[in-house]
Amino acid sequence: MCSTSQENCLRSEPRPRANKSVAKDVAFGSNSANASRFCSHIEKLAFLKMYGESLELFEIYRLKHKLVAANTNTYDALISACISLKSTRALYLVFRHMIDVGFEMDQYM
């Protein structure tokens, strides 16, 4: 029987958590949580007027991880970054990527 000074005797010992195996080189856009995190990061960089960094991040993930697709807000942020930097080359790369992944543009995009 436990006394109040021995409260811990009723608690079970914690079990170590099993390590989840994570594939390191998975296409970034294939996992919706990763894609969402990626898009959010690019949008934040563009919002902070760190246009060059947002385009660099897009380019790195596009080349290294075979980026599948981003959302409308991310493409909007990337295009705004290209316009702010007056970079037609970057704008062409973003636009070409949008077409390659099958992004359907609306009246404004």
OpenMM code with the backbone's topology and positions (N, CA, C; nanometers):
from openmm import Vec3, app, unit

residues = "MET CYS SER THR SER GLN GLU ASN CYS LEU ARG SER GLU PRO ARG PRO ARG ALA ASN LYS SER VAL ALA LYS ASP VAL ALA PHE GLY SER ASN SER ALA ASN ALA SER ARG PHE CYS SER HIS ILE GLU LYS LEU ALA PHE LEU LYS MET TYR GLY GLU SER LEU GLU LEU PHE GLU ILE TYR ARG LEU LYS HIS LYS LEU VAL ALA ALA ASN THR ASN THR TYR ASP ALA LEU ILE SER ALA CYS ILE SER LEU LYS SER THR ARG ALA LEU TYR LEU VAL PHE ARG HIS MET ILE ASP VAL GLY PHE GLU MET ASP GLN TYR MET".split()
positions = [
    Vec3(0.0831, -0.1169, 0.0000),
    Vec3(0.0000, 0.0000, 0.0000),
    Vec3(0.0882, 0.1242, 0.0000),
    Vec3(0.0484, 0.2233, -0.0795),
    Vec3(0.1289, 0.3446, -0.0962),
    Vec3(0.0821, 0.4541, -0.0027),
    Vec3(0.1761, 0.5270, 0.0480),
    Vec3(0.1418, 0.6447, 0.1277),
    Vec3(0.1455, 0.7671, 0.0361),
    Vec3(0.1052, 0.8803, 0.0870),
    Vec3(0.1045, 1.0014, 0.0053),
    Vec3(0.2440, 1.0416, -0.0387),
    Vec3(0.3436, 1.0036, 0.0351),
    Vec3(0.4800, 1.0357, -0.0050),
    Vec3(0.5284, 0.9431, -0.1163),
    Vec3(0.4539, 0.8370, -0.1405),
    Vec3(0.4918, 0.7417, -0.2451),
    Vec3(0.3866, 0.7384, -0.3559),
    Vec3(0.3396, 0.8544, -0.4010),
    Vec3(0.2369, 0.8603, -0.5042),
    Vec3(0.2787, 0.7889, -0.6319),
    Vec3(0.4037, 0.7941, -0.6625),
    Vec3(0.4520, 0.7390, -0.7888),
    Vec3(0.4409, 0.5879, -0.7974),
    Vec3(0.4174, 0.5216, -0.6873),
    Vec3(0.4104, 0.3759, -0.6929),
    Vec3(0.2853, 0.3287, -0.7665),
    Vec3(0.1849, 0.4144, -0.7817),
    Vec3(0.0636, 0.3766, -0.8534),
    Vec3(0.0728, 0.4030, -1.0037),
    Vec3(0.1663, 0.4840, -1.0424),
    Vec3(0.1804, 0.5175, -1.1841),
    Vec3(0.2618, 0.4112, -1.2556),
    Vec3(0.2180, 0.3790, -1.3743),
    Vec3(0.2959, 0.2833, -1.4529),
    Vec3(0.4163, 0.3549, -1.5134),
    Vec3(0.5180, 0.2781, -1.5431),
    Vec3(0.6371, 0.3361, -1.6034),
    Vec3(0.6068, 0.3738, -1.7479),
    Vec3(0.6582, 0.4860, -1.7942),
    Vec3(0.6326, 0.5252, -1.9330),
    Vec3(0.7028, 0.4311, -2.0299),
    Vec3(0.6330, 0.4004, -2.1360),
    Vec3(0.6916, 0.3145, -2.2392),
    Vec3(0.7599, 0.4018, -2.3436),
    Vec3(0.8730, 0.3580, -2.3937),
    Vec3(0.9377, 0.4368, -2.4994),
    Vec3(0.8520, 0.4340, -2.6260),
    Vec3(0.8486, 0.5464, -2.6934),
    Vec3(0.7712, 0.5550, -2.8169),
    Vec3(0.8449, 0.4851, -2.9295),
    Vec3(0.7679, 0.4196, -3.0133),
    Vec3(0.8273, 0.3538, -3.1295),
    Vec3(0.8649, 0.4597, -3.2316),
    Vec3(0.9807, 0.4445, -3.2917),
    Vec3(1.0242, 0.5379, -3.3952),
    Vec3(0.9471, 0.5119, -3.5227),
    Vec3(0.8922, 0.6186, -3.5766),
    Vec3(0.8213, 0.6055, -3.7038),
    Vec3(0.9232, 0.6167, -3.8159),
    Vec3(0.9167, 0.5242, -3.9082),
    Vec3(1.0085, 0.5327, -4.0213),
    Vec3(0.9525, 0.6331, -4.1210),
    Vec3(1.0362, 0.7255, -4.1614),
    Vec3(0.9950, 0.8306, -4.2534),
    Vec3(1.0831, 0.8234, -4.3764),
    Vec3(1.0198, 0.8202, -4.4913),
    Vec3(1.0959, 0.8219, -4.6159),
    Vec3(1.1509, 0.9623, -4.6358),
    Vec3(1.2816, 0.9732, -4.6547),
    Vec3(1.3442, 1.1041, -4.6627),
    Vec3(1.3327, 1.1672, -4.8007),
    Vec3(1.3319, 1.0887, -4.9037),
    Vec3(1.3346, 1.1448, -5.0380),
    Vec3(1.2025, 1.1238, -5.1095),
    Vec3(1.0952, 1.1602, -5.0455),
    Vec3(0.9625, 1.1470, -5.1043),
    Vec3(0.9315, 1.2756, -5.1779),
    Vec3(0.8563, 1.2645, -5.2845),
    Vec3(0.8171, 1.3848, -5.3566),
    Vec3(0.7434, 1.4775, -5.2612),
    Vec3(0.7849, 1.6009, -5.2556),
    Vec3(0.7346, 1.6927, -5.1539),
    Vec3(0.5860, 1.7158, -5.1663),
    Vec3(0.5337, 1.7259, -5.2848),
    Vec3(0.3931, 1.7543, -5.3025),
    Vec3(0.3036, 1.6347, -5.2824),
    Vec3(0.3581, 1.5158, -5.2678),
    Vec3(0.2753, 1.3966, -5.2545),
    Vec3(0.2134, 1.3845, -5.1161),
    Vec3(0.2728, 1.4452, -5.0168),
    Vec3(0.2196, 1.4433, -4.8817),
    Vec3(0.1528, 1.5779, -4.8559),
    Vec3(0.0227, 1.5768, -4.8307),
    Vec3(-0.0506, 1.7026, -4.8197),
    Vec3(-0.0015, 1.7892, -4.7041),
    Vec3(0.0409, 1.7279, -4.5939),
    Vec3(0.0918, 1.8067, -4.4809),
    Vec3(0.2217, 1.8762, -4.5191),
    Vec3(0.3110, 1.8042, -4.5866),
    Vec3(0.4363, 1.8642, -4.6303),
    Vec3(0.4116, 1.9730, -4.7335),
    Vec3(0.3224, 1.9475, -4.8277),
    Vec3(0.2924, 2.0464, -4.9308),
    Vec3(0.2336, 2.1718, -4.8680),
    Vec3(0.1477, 2.1540, -4.7702),
    Vec3(0.0870, 2.2681, -4.7022),
    Vec3(0.1925, 2.3502, -4.6287),
    Vec3(0.2839, 2.2819, -4.5625),
    Vec3(0.3921, 2.3491, -4.4904),
    Vec3(0.4818, 2.4260, -4.5877),
    Vec3(0.5119, 2.3635, -4.6995),
    Vec3(0.5948, 2.4245, -4.8026),
    Vec3(0.5282, 2.5504, -4.8569),
    Vec3(0.4006, 2.5391, -4.8912),
    Vec3(0.3266, 2.6530, -4.9463),
    Vec3(0.3201, 2.7671, -4.8458),
    Vec3(0.2950, 2.7339, -4.7226),
    Vec3(0.2864, 2.8344, -4.6173),
    Vec3(0.4183, 2.9094, -4.6018),
    Vec3(0.5281, 2.8376, -4.6102),
    Vec3(0.6596, 2.8995, -4.5941),
    Vec3(0.6886, 2.9964, -4.7087),
    Vec3(0.6576, 2.9572, -4.8304),
    Vec3(0.6788, 3.0451, -4.9458),
    Vec3(0.5923, 3.1705, -4.9331),
    Vec3(0.4671, 3.1525, -4.8933),
    Vec3(0.3764, 3.2665, -4.8780),
    Vec3(0.4264, 3.3631, -4.7709),
    Vec3(0.4793, 3.3096, -4.6609),
    Vec3(0.5313, 3.3951, -4.5537),
    Vec3(0.6514, 3.4754, -4.6016),
    Vec3(0.7411, 3.4098, -4.6749),
    Vec3(0.8578, 3.4810, -4.7265),
    Vec3(0.8169, 3.5933, -4.8208),
    Vec3(0.7200, 3.5668, -4.9073),
    Vec3(0.6733, 3.6702, -4.9997),
    Vec3(0.6043, 3.7834, -4.9238),
    Vec3(0.5266, 3.7499, -4.8215),
    Vec3(0.4589, 3.8512, -4.7408),
    Vec3(0.5601, 3.9431, -4.6726),
    Vec3(0.6721, 3.8857, -4.6297),
    Vec3(0.7766, 3.9636, -4.5636),
    Vec3(0.8676, 4.0350, -4.6632),
    Vec3(0.8279, 4.0312, -4.7907),
    Vec3(0.9021, 4.0943, -4.9007),
    Vec3(1.0408, 4.0335, -4.9188),
    Vec3(1.0531, 3.9075, -4.8849),
    Vec3(1.1769, 3.8330, -4.9076),
    Vec3(1.1574, 3.7534, -5.0370),
    Vec3(1.1416, 3.8293, -5.1460),
    Vec3(1.1031, 3.7703, -5.2733),
    Vec3(1.2075, 3.6730, -5.3270),
    Vec3(1.3328, 3.7123, -5.3191),
    Vec3(1.4393, 3.6250, -5.3683),
    Vec3(1.4419, 3.4918, -5.2958),
    Vec3(1.4249, 3.4962, -5.1640),
    Vec3(1.4265, 3.3737, -5.0841),
    Vec3(1.3071, 3.2843, -5.1165),
    Vec3(1.1909, 3.3453, -5.1387),
    Vec3(1.0734, 3.2634, -5.1712),
    Vec3(1.0915, 3.1941, -5.3056),
    Vec3(1.1498, 3.2644, -5.4027),
    Vec3(1.1740, 3.2025, -5.5334),
    Vec3(1.2832, 3.0961, -5.5261),
    Vec3(1.3852, 3.1203, -5.4439),
    Vec3(1.4902, 3.0195, -5.4265),
    Vec3(1.4343, 2.8922, -5.3643),
    Vec3(1.3496, 2.9079, -5.2633),
    Vec3(1.2888, 2.7915, -5.1986),
    Vec3(1.2034, 2.7132, -5.2979),
    Vec3(1.1255, 2.7850, -5.3774),
    Vec3(1.0445, 2.7206, -5.4805),
    Vec3(1.1333, 2.6424, -5.5772),
    Vec3(1.2412, 2.7033, -5.6210),
    Vec3(1.3314, 2.6399, -5.7175),
    Vec3(1.3988, 2.5163, -5.6578),
    Vec3(1.4424, 2.5253, -5.5337),
    Vec3(1.5075, 2.4108, -5.4684),
    Vec3(1.4127, 2.2924, -5.4608),
    Vec3(1.2919, 2.3158, -5.4112),
    Vec3(1.1968, 2.2056, -5.3984),
    Vec3(1.1474, 2.1558, -5.5329),
    Vec3(1.1395, 2.2456, -5.6298),
    Vec3(1.0957, 2.2037, -5.7632),
    Vec3(1.1980, 2.1085, -5.8249),
    Vec3(1.3243, 2.1390, -5.8090),
    Vec3(1.4291, 2.0560, -5.8680),
    Vec3(1.4605, 1.9317, -5.7852),
    Vec3(1.4768, 1.9491, -5.6548),
    Vec3(1.5207, 1.8387, -5.5699),
    Vec3(1.4100, 1.7385, -5.5402),
    Vec3(1.2912, 1.7887, -5.5122),
    Vec3(1.1836, 1.7015, -5.4673),
    Vec3(1.0780, 1.6750, -5.5729),
    Vec3(1.1013, 1.7179, -5.6927),
    Vec3(1.0033, 1.6973, -5.8003),
    Vec3(0.8659, 1.7460, -5.7551),
    Vec3(0.8605, 1.8699, -5.7146),
    Vec3(0.7388, 1.9305, -5.6604),
    Vec3(0.6197, 1.9054, -5.7510),
    Vec3(0.5130, 1.8558, -5.6935),
    Vec3(0.3936, 1.8230, -5.7709),
    Vec3(0.3105, 1.9474, -5.7962),
    Vec3(0.2521, 2.0032, -5.6947),
    Vec3(0.1672, 2.1203, -5.7140),
    Vec3(0.1558, 2.1990, -5.5849),
    Vec3(0.1315, 2.3261, -5.6009),
    Vec3(0.1077, 2.4128, -5.4864),
    Vec3(-0.0355, 2.4646, -5.4977),
    Vec3(-0.0750, 2.5487, -5.4041),
    Vec3(-0.2109, 2.6017, -5.4108),
    Vec3(-0.2119, 2.7396, -5.4763),
    Vec3(-0.3307, 2.7930, -5.4963),
    Vec3(-0.3469, 2.9209, -5.5652),
    Vec3(-0.2751, 3.0342, -5.4932),
    Vec3(-0.2839, 3.0375, -5.3617),
    Vec3(-0.2184, 3.1444, -5.2849),
    Vec3(-0.0674, 3.1415, -5.3018),
    Vec3(-0.0111, 3.0222, -5.3093),
    Vec3(0.1333, 3.0102, -5.3255),
    Vec3(0.1762, 3.0587, -5.4625),
    Vec3(0.1038, 3.0177, -5.5656),
    Vec3(0.1376, 3.0648, -5.6999),
    Vec3(0.1217, 3.2159, -5.7094),
    Vec3(0.0202, 3.2702, -5.6456),
    Vec3(-0.0002, 3.4149, -5.6444),
    Vec3(0.1185, 3.4848, -5.5783),
    Vec3(0.1655, 3.4300, -5.4660),
    Vec3(0.2809, 3.4873, -5.3960),
    Vec3(0.4063, 3.4791, -5.4822),
    Vec3(0.4248, 3.3665, -5.5513),
    Vec3(0.5420, 3.3503, -5.6368),
    Vec3(0.5388, 3.4474, -5.7546),
    Vec3(0.4225, 3.4638, -5.8153),
    Vec3(0.4108, 3.5559, -5.9285),
    Vec3(0.4337, 3.6998, -5.8819),
    Vec3(0.3811, 3.7345, -5.7662),
    Vec3(0.4046, 3.8685, -5.7103),
    Vec3(0.5533, 3.8907, -5.6844),
    Vec3(0.6212, 3.7868, -5.6364),
    Vec3(0.7653, 3.7967, -5.6125),
    Vec3(0.8398, 3.8202, -5.7436),
    Vec3(0.8008, 3.7487, -5.8473),
    Vec3(0.8651, 3.7655, -5.9784),
    Vec3(0.8452, 3.9070, -6.0311),
    Vec3(0.7235, 3.9583, -6.0164),
    Vec3(0.6931, 4.0934, -6.0638),
    Vec3(0.7717, 4.1966, -5.9838),
    Vec3(0.7791, 4.1793, -5.8525),
    Vec3(0.8527, 4.2739, -5.7681),
    Vec3(1.0011, 4.2748, -5.8007),
    Vec3(1.0542, 4.1588, -5.8350),
    Vec3(1.1962, 4.1491, -5.8701),
    Vec3(1.2222, 4.1808, -6.0173),
    Vec3(1.1145, 4.2000, -6.0939),
    Vec3(1.1229, 4.2251, -6.2384),
    Vec3(1.2012, 4.1145, -6.3081),
    Vec3(1.1721, 3.9906, -6.2687),
    Vec3(1.2423, 3.8746, -6.3234),
    Vec3(1.1501, 3.7966, -6.4165),
    Vec3(1.1682, 3.8177, -6.5460),
    Vec3(1.0864, 3.7437, -6.6427),
    Vec3(1.1272, 3.5969, -6.6473),
    Vec3(1.2546, 3.5684, -6.6211),
    Vec3(1.3007, 3.4293, -6.6198),
    Vec3(1.2301, 3.3498, -6.5105),
    Vec3(1.2256, 3.4056, -6.3901),
    Vec3(1.1593, 3.3377, -6.2786),
    Vec3(1.0099, 3.3257, -6.3044),
    Vec3(0.9504, 3.4299, -6.3608),
    Vec3(0.8079, 3.4262, -6.3924),
    Vec3(0.7781, 3.3154, -6.4921),
    Vec3(0.8643, 3.3005, -6.5917),
    Vec3(0.8462, 3.1937, -6.6896),
    Vec3(0.8564, 3.0566, -6.6227),
    Vec3(0.9526, 3.0382, -6.5319),
    Vec3(0.9683, 2.9094, -6.4628),
    Vec3(0.8452, 2.8752, -6.3786),
    Vec3(0.7929, 2.9733, -6.3073),
    Vec3(0.6736, 2.9501, -6.2250),
    Vec3(0.5550, 2.9167, -6.3145),
    Vec3(0.5365, 2.9958, -6.4202),
    Vec3(0.4253, 2.9730, -6.5121),
    Vec3(0.4369, 2.8370, -6.5801),
    Vec3(0.5583, 2.8014, -6.6230),
    Vec3(0.5812, 2.6715, -6.6880),
    Vec3(0.5501, 2.5570, -6.5907),
    Vec3(0.5899, 2.5736, -6.4653),
    Vec3(0.5620, 2.4711, -6.3642),
    Vec3(0.4115, 2.4553, -6.3443),
    Vec3(0.3410, 2.5676, -6.3401),
    Vec3(0.1956, 2.5628, -6.3228),
    Vec3(0.1303, 2.4835, -6.4358),
    Vec3(0.1752, 2.5058, -6.5558),
    Vec3(0.1202, 2.4336, -6.6710),
    Vec3(0.1572, 2.2859, -6.6641),
    Vec3(0.2824, 2.2566, -6.6291),
    Vec3(0.3300, 2.1174, -6.6238),
    Vec3(0.2543, 2.0326, -6.5220),
    Vec3(0.2154, 2.0922, -6.4090),
    Vec3(0.1447, 2.0149, -6.3066),
    Vec3(-0.0057, 2.0135, -6.3290),
    Vec3(-0.0511, 2.0821, -6.4335),
    Vec3(-0.1931, 2.0793, -6.4666),
    Vec3(-0.2776, 2.1764, -6.3868),
    Vec3(-0.2170, 2.2830, -6.3400),
    Vec3(-0.2909, 2.3833, -6.2636),
    Vec3(-0.3889, 2.4540, -6.3562),
    Vec3(-0.5151, 2.4578, -6.3172),
    Vec3(-0.6162, 2.5236, -6.3989),
    Vec3(-0.6296, 2.6684, -6.3550),
    Vec3(-0.6023, 2.7566, -6.4473),
    Vec3(-0.6074, 2.8988, -6.4161),
    Vec3(-0.7480, 2.9527, -6.4356),
    Vec3(-0.7832, 3.0479, -6.3510),
    Vec3(-0.9132, 3.1125, -6.3653),
    Vec3(-0.8942, 3.2497, -6.4296),
    Vec3(-0.9936, 3.3319, -6.4203),
    Vec3(-0.9920, 3.4632, -6.4826),
    Vec3(-0.8780, 3.5504, -6.4305),
    Vec3(-0.8418, 3.5337, -6.3039),
    Vec3(-0.7424, 3.6204, -6.2426),
    Vec3(-0.6031, 3.5597, -6.2379),
    Vec3(-0.5896, 3.4336, -6.2658),
    Vec3(-0.4604, 3.3664, -6.2524),
    Vec3(-0.4174, 3.3137, -6.3859),
] * unit.nanometer
topology = app.Topology()
chain = topology.addChain("A")
for resn in residues:
    res = topology.addResidue(resn, chain)
    for name in ("N", "CA", "C"):
        topology.addAtom(name, app.Element.getBySymbol(name[0]), res)
